[in-house]
Amino acid sequence: MENSGGRRTQAERDAITVEIGYALASAAILAALVFGAVSGPALLFDLAPGAEDLLLMAGSGLAVILFFVRVVSVLVRFQRGPQPSQPGRTKPDS
């Protein structure tokens, strides 16, 4: 994403900022959904104390892991640049 001069333009910096925001927001939503899906039964139902603790720890751990995986995957994909919409086609008229 760096131009030949080694310095980023304002448009490039803005694009990076937007992409970081998107990565963090989508990761937070994913983490919240996973935490709710895994830990939800422990919060909604009267389960055995060991089961509640296990679900809460599993939900928390999985949410943290998926948060970081999502952030990294979005930023790596952004760094690689745009992907062709139709692989194998190099000319717009082909």
CYANA upper distance limits for C-alpha pairs under 8 A (distance plus 0.5 A):
  1 MET  CA      8 ARG  CA      8.42
  1 MET  CA     12 GLU  CA      7.69
  1 MET  CA     79 GLN  CA      6.99
  1 MET  CA     81 GLY  CA      7.96
  2 GLU  CA      6 GLY  CA      6.61
  2 GLU  CA      7 ARG  CA      7.16
  2 GLU  CA      8 ARG  CA      6.29
  2 GLU  CA     12 GLU  CA      8.49
  3 ASN  CA      7 ARG  CA      6.98
  3 ASN  CA      8 ARG  CA      6.82
  3 ASN  CA      9 THR  CA      8.48
  8 ARG  CA     12 GLU  CA      6.33
  8 ARG  CA     13 ARG  CA      6.86
  9 THR  CA     13 ARG  CA      6.81
 10 GLN  CA     14 ASP  CA      6.55
 11 ALA  CA     15 ALA  CA      6.61
 12 GLU  CA     16 ILE  CA      6.72
 13 ARG  CA     17 THR  CA      6.68
 14 ASP  CA     18 VAL  CA      6.67
 15 ALA  CA     19 GLU  CA      6.60
 16 ILE  CA     20 ILE  CA      6.62
 17 THR  CA     21 GLY  CA      6.72
 18 VAL  CA     22 TYR  CA      6.62
 19 GLU  CA     23 ALA  CA      6.54
 19 GLU  CA     74 VAL  CA      8.34
 19 GLU  CA     75 LEU  CA      7.62
 19 GLU  CA     78 PHE  CA      7.86
 20 ILE  CA     24 LEU  CA      6.67
 20 ILE  CA     71 VAL  CA      8.47
 20 ILE  CA     75 LEU  CA      7.54
 21 GLY  CA     25 ALA  CA      6.52
 22 TYR  CA     26 SER  CA      6.40
 23 ALA  CA     27 ALA  CA      6.45
 23 ALA  CA     70 ARG  CA      7.45
 23 ALA  CA     71 VAL  CA      5.42
 23 ALA  CA     72 VAL  CA      8.49
 23 ALA  CA     74 VAL  CA      6.24
 23 ALA  CA     75 LEU  CA      7.40
 24 LEU  CA     28 ALA  CA      6.55
 24 LEU  CA     71 VAL  CA      6.59
 25 ALA  CA     29 ILE  CA      6.77
 26 SER  CA     30 LEU  CA      6.63
 26 SER  CA     70 ARG  CA      8.16
 27 ALA  CA     31 ALA  CA      6.50
 27 ALA  CA     66 LEU  CA      7.83
 27 ALA  CA     67 PHE  CA      5.25
 27 ALA  CA     68 PHE  CA      7.86
 27 ALA  CA     70 ARG  CA      5.90
 27 ALA  CA     71 VAL  CA      6.52
 28 ALA  CA     32 ALA  CA      6.58
 28 ALA  CA     67 PHE  CA      6.82
 29 ILE  CA     33 LEU  CA      6.67
 30 LEU  CA     34 VAL  CA      6.66
 30 LEU  CA     63 ALA  CA      8.14
 30 LEU  CA     66 LEU  CA      7.92
 30 LEU  CA     67 PHE  CA      7.46
 31 ALA  CA     35 PHE  CA      6.47
 31 ALA  CA     62 LEU  CA      8.31
 31 ALA  CA     63 ALA  CA      4.84
 31 ALA  CA     64 VAL  CA      7.21
 31 ALA  CA     66 LEU  CA      6.77
 31 ALA  CA     67 PHE  CA      6.01
 32 ALA  CA     36 GLY  CA      6.52
 32 ALA  CA     63 ALA  CA      7.41
 33 LEU  CA     37 ALA  CA      6.57
 34 VAL  CA     38 VAL  CA      6.57
 34 VAL  CA     59 GLY  CA      7.26
 34 VAL  CA     62 LEU  CA      7.81
 34 VAL  CA     63 ALA  CA      6.36
 35 PHE  CA     39 SER  CA      6.08
 35 PHE  CA     40 GLY  CA      7.86
 35 PHE  CA     59 GLY  CA      5.05
 35 PHE  CA     60 SER  CA      6.50
 35 PHE  CA     62 LEU  CA      7.79
 35 PHE  CA     63 ALA  CA      6.03
 36 GLY  CA     40 GLY  CA      5.29
 36 GLY  CA     59 GLY  CA      7.91
 37 ALA  CA     41 PRO  CA      8.27
 37 ALA  CA     59 GLY  CA      8.27
 38 VAL  CA     55 LEU  CA      6.79
 38 VAL  CA     56 LEU  CA      8.03
 38 VAL  CA     58 ALA  CA      7.67
 38 VAL  CA     59 GLY  CA      5.48
 39 SER  CA     43 LEU  CA      7.04
 39 SER  CA     52 GLU  CA      8.44
 39 SER  CA     55 LEU  CA      5.59
 39 SER  CA     56 LEU  CA      5.49
 39 SER  CA     58 ALA  CA      8.02
 39 SER  CA     59 GLY  CA      5.68
 39 SER  CA     60 SER  CA      8.38
 40 GLY  CA     44 LEU  CA      6.52
 41 PRO  CA     45 PHE  CA      6.08
 41 PRO  CA     55 LEU  CA      8.41
 42 ALA  CA     46 ASP  CA      7.59
 42 ALA  CA     47 LEU  CA      6.88
 42 ALA  CA     51 ALA  CA      7.92
 42 ALA  CA     52 GLU  CA      5.27
 42 ALA  CA     53 ASP  CA      8.37
 42 ALA  CA     55 LEU  CA      6.76
 42 ALA  CA     56 LEU  CA      7.39
 43 LEU  CA     52 GLU  CA      8.22
 47 LEU  CA     51 ALA  CA      6.76
 47 LEU  CA     52 GLU  CA      6.49
 48 ALA  CA     52 GLU  CA      6.75
 49 PRO  CA     53 ASP  CA      6.70
 50 GLY  CA     54 LEU  CA      6.61
 51 ALA  CA     55 LEU  CA      6.61
 52 GLU  CA     56 LEU  CA      6.63
 53 ASP  CA     57 MET  CA      6.54
 54 LEU  CA     58 ALA  CA      6.45
 55 LEU  CA     59 GLY  CA      6.39
 56 LEU  CA     60 SER  CA      6.55
 57 MET  CA     61 GLY  CA      6.48
 58 ALA  CA     62 LEU  CA      6.44
 59 GLY  CA     63 ALA  CA      6.45
 60 SER  CA     64 VAL  CA      6.74
 61 GLY  CA     65 ILE  CA      6.75
 62 LEU  CA     66 LEU  CA      6.54
 63 ALA  CA     67 PHE  CA      6.48
 64 VAL  CA     68 PHE  CA      7.01
 65 ILE  CA     69 VAL  CA      6.72
 66 LEU  CA     70 ARG  CA      6.41
 67 PHE  CA     71 VAL  CA      6.82
 68 PHE  CA     72 VAL  CA      6.61
 69 VAL  CA     73 SER  CA      6.51
 70 ARG  CA     74 VAL  CA      6.63
 71 VAL  CA     75 LEU  CA      6.72
 72 VAL  CA     76 VAL  CA      6.47
 73 SER  CA     77 ARG  CA      6.56
 74 VAL  CA     78 PHE  CA      6.67
 75 LEU  CA     79 GLN  CA      6.64
 76 VAL  CA     80 ARG  CA      6.91
 77 ARG  CA     81 GLY  CA      7.33
 78 PHE  CA     82 PRO  CA      7.94
 89 ARG  CA     94 SER  CA      7.18
 90 THR  CA     94 SER  CA      7.88
